[in-house]
Amino acid sequence: AAKASPSGDALVKLGEDQIGQGKAKDAIDLIQQGIAKGQGDMNNAQIRLGQAYLAAGQKDQAVHAFAKVKGKPNDEMIAKLWTLYAKK
C-alpha cells in the first residue's frame, strides 16, 4: 500500500518503523524511495534517513542527510543535534 501511494510519505513512515525494528538497511531503502517519490515534509524525511544511516553505522552518510535539512529553524536545530551525535 505504501508503494502505491501518490506521495512518498507512507514509505518514509514505513522506513521509520523499520528503524525501530532494527532493520536499518531496509529503512534506508524505503526512505530513499519515499524521498524520490516526493514528500510533504522533506526535512522530516531527511532526518529519518539520517537516523537510518546512523542505525546502520554509516555516520558520514547520516551527516550528509542531516545537512540537507533547510528552511525551518526547528528542523535545522534537530538536524544539527543529530549531526553532533553522529560525529561523536
Secondary structure, 3 states (H helix, E strand, C coil): CCCCCCCCHHHHHHHHHHHHCCCHHHHHHHHHHHHHHCCCCHHHHHHHHHHHHHHCCCHHHHHHHHHCCCCCHHHHHHHHHHHHHHHC
